[in-house]
């Protein structure tokens, strides 16, 4: 199993609509995605994949959140890793 956590702080709470549009809940056999709201302007997105290759082919959320960061609309941090056995 491979996972990715994207934590973010939005510079305007109105940006939640954008975050919801790109990271709403998704569950399939190889890929699961959950959006958590931690406060009025911050939260995190948890994605789990069956392997690193599947993670590499599912970069839409990562690119969208990095785009918000590049435009100065959010502070974003991304961590990835495998399950420790």
Secondary structure as the mmCIF struct_conf table of DSSP 4:
data_model
#
loop_
_struct_conf.conf_type_id
_struct_conf.id
_struct_conf.beg_label_comp_id
_struct_conf.beg_label_asym_id
_struct_conf.beg_label_seq_id
_struct_conf.end_label_comp_id
_struct_conf.end_label_asym_id
_struct_conf.end_label_seq_id
STRN STRN1 UNK A 2 UNK A 10
BEND BEND1 UNK A 11 UNK A 12
HELX_RH_3T_P HELX_RH_3T_P1 UNK A 13 UNK A 15
HELX_RH_AL_P HELX_RH_AL_P1 UNK A 16 UNK A 23
STRN STRN2 UNK A 26 UNK A 27
BEND BEND2 UNK A 29 UNK A 30
STRN STRN3 UNK A 31 UNK A 37
BEND BEND3 UNK A 39 UNK A 41
STRN STRN4 UNK A 42 UNK A 49
BEND BEND4 UNK A 50 UNK A 51
HELX_RH_AL_P HELX_RH_AL_P2 UNK A 52 UNK A 56
TURN_TY1_P TURN_TY1_P1 UNK A 57 UNK A 57
HELX_RH_AL_P HELX_RH_AL_P3 UNK A 60 UNK A 70
TURN_TY1_P TURN_TY1_P2 UNK A 71 UNK A 72
BEND BEND5 UNK A 73 UNK A 73
STRN STRN5 UNK A 74 UNK A 82
HELX_LH_PP_P HELX_LH_PP_P1 UNK A 83 UNK A 84
#
